[in-house]
């Protein structure tokens, strides 16, 4: 269930996998840099953490973001996946590898 902590898929594991997938460091992924090539991987990892069952607060603390950013992130991920089906396929592939039901 969303919003409940899923100890099977820790946020750090999700971030490590997404950082590896996009050839970035974890520090780049959670940084406050707004470079275009950081945005999608960051949004994807935050969205996957939410889908894994972590609370908005826990995710925002990990990524050093304000709590309202989760609503924006989830909306943007849904919008981008609707516009680009390949992103949705990639998102689902990563989620399955991490054991997250999406």
C-alpha positions as CSV (number, residue, x, y, z in Angstrom):
1,X,0.0,0.0,0.0
2,X,1.3,3.4,-0.9
3,X,2.5,5.6,2.0
4,X,3.5,2.7,4.1
5,X,7.2,1.9,4.6
6,X,8.3,-1.1,2.5
7,X,11.4,-2.5,4.1
8,X,12.0,-4.8,1.1
9,X,13.0,-2.0,-1.2
10,X,14.9,0.8,0.7
11,X,15.1,4.2,-0.9
12,X,18.9,3.9,-1.1
13,X,18.6,0.8,-3.2
14,X,16.2,2.5,-5.6
15,X,18.5,5.5,-5.9
16,X,21.6,3.3,-6.5
17,X,19.8,1.4,-9.2
18,X,18.5,4.5,-11.0
19,X,21.9,6.2,-10.7
20,X,23.6,3.2,-12.2
21,X,21.0,3.0,-15.0
22,X,21.6,6.6,-16.0
23,X,25.4,6.6,-15.4
24,X,25.3,9.1,-12.6
25,X,26.5,9.2,-9.0
26,X,24.1,9.1,-6.1
27,X,25.3,12.5,-5.1
28,X,24.3,14.0,-8.5
29,X,20.9,12.3,-8.3
30,X,20.0,13.8,-4.9
31,X,21.7,17.1,-5.4
32,X,19.9,20.4,-6.0
33,X,21.4,20.8,-9.4
34,X,18.7,21.5,-12.0
35,X,20.6,20.3,-15.1
36,X,18.2,18.8,-17.6
37,X,19.9,15.4,-17.5
38,X,19.4,15.1,-13.7
39,X,15.7,15.9,-13.7
40,X,14.1,12.7,-15.2
41,X,16.3,10.2,-13.2
42,X,15.7,12.2,-10.0
43,X,11.9,12.3,-10.6
44,X,11.9,8.6,-11.5
45,X,13.7,7.5,-8.3
46,X,11.4,9.7,-6.2
47,X,8.4,8.2,-7.9
48,X,9.6,4.6,-7.6
49,X,10.3,5.2,-3.9
50,X,6.7,6.4,-3.5
51,X,5.4,3.5,-5.4
52,X,7.5,1.2,-3.2
53,X,5.4,2.5,-0.3
54,X,7.7,5.1,1.3
55,X,5.9,8.2,2.7
56,X,6.3,11.6,1.1
57,X,8.1,12.9,4.2
58,X,10.7,10.0,4.2
59,X,11.4,10.5,0.5
60,X,11.7,14.3,0.8
61,X,14.1,14.0,3.7
62,X,16.2,11.5,1.7
63,X,16.3,13.8,-1.3
64,X,16.5,17.0,0.7
65,X,13.3,18.5,-0.8
66,X,10.2,20.1,0.6
67,X,7.2,17.9,1.1
68,X,5.1,19.6,-1.6
69,X,7.6,18.5,-4.3
70,X,6.3,14.9,-4.2
71,X,2.9,15.9,-5.6
72,X,4.7,17.8,-8.4
73,X,7.1,14.8,-9.1
74,X,4.3,12.3,-9.3
75,X,2.3,14.5,-11.6
76,X,5.3,15.1,-13.9
77,X,6.2,11.4,-14.0
78,X,2.7,10.5,-15.0
79,X,2.6,13.3,-17.6
80,X,6.0,12.3,-19.1
81,X,5.1,8.6,-19.2
82,X,1.8,9.4,-20.9
83,X,3.6,11.5,-23.6
84,X,6.5,9.1,-24.1
85,X,5.5,5.4,-23.8
86,X,9.2,4.3,-23.9
87,X,9.7,6.1,-20.5
88,X,6.8,4.2,-19.1
89,X,8.2,0.9,-20.3
90,X,11.6,1.7,-18.8
91,X,9.9,2.8,-15.5
92,X,8.0,-0.5,-15.3
93,X,11.2,-2.5,-16.1
94,X,13.1,-0.8,-13.3
95,X,10.3,-1.2,-10.9
96,X,10.1,-4.9,-11.6
97,X,13.8,-5.3,-11.2
98,X,13.5,-3.6,-7.8
99,X,10.5,-5.7,-6.8
100,X,8.1,-2.7,-6.8
101,X,4.5,-3.2,-8.0
102,X,3.5,-0.4,-10.3
